[in-house]
Amino acid sequence: MPAAAAAAPTAQVAPCVLIAEDHLDTRRVYEIGLRAMFPGLIVVADGTAALDVLRAREVAVLLSDQRMPGMLGDTLLAETA
């Protein structure tokens, strides 16, 4: 009887969670609270930076503040559609 082939281990890639938030203290709270659960966490300070990330890589979840300077959260979401 032939030996069963061992299955190659599948590399687990952490899903990228992107947060756009202009308030520094709130960004820090998100980072402290979510970094352990989501090693792929990216926190940016505005919608423009969020769009740059979205164009550069696949993002599983986007959490956006609504009232940010330069670009409102709903504008950011419309740009992702």
Residue pairs with C-beta under 8 A, 6 or more apart in sequence:
13 40
14 38
14 39
14 40
15 38
15 40
15 60
15 61
16 40
16 41
16 42
16 57
16 58
16 59
16 60
16 61
17 34
17 38
17 40
17 41
17 42
17 59
17 60
17 61
17 63
18 42
18 43
18 44
18 50
18 53
18 54
18 59
18 61
18 62
18 63
19 27
19 30
19 34
19 41
19 42
19 43
19 44
19 62
19 63
19 64
20 44
20 45
20 46
20 47
20 49
20 50
20 62
20 63
20 64
20 65
20 68
20 73
20 76
21 27
21 30
21 43
21 44
21 45
21 64
21 65
21 68
22 45
22 46
22 65
22 67
22 68
22 69
23 65
24 45
26 65
27 43
27 45
30 41
30 43
30 63
31 41
31 43
34 41
35 41
40 60
42 53
42 59
44 50
44 53
46 68
46 69
46 70
46 71
47 64
47 68
47 70
47 71
47 72
47 73
47 75
47 76
47 79
48 70
48 71
50 62
50 64
50 76
51 71
51 76
51 79
51 80
53 59
54 62
54 80
62 76
62 77
62 80
64 73
64 76
64 77
65 73
66 72
66 73
66 74
67 73
68 76
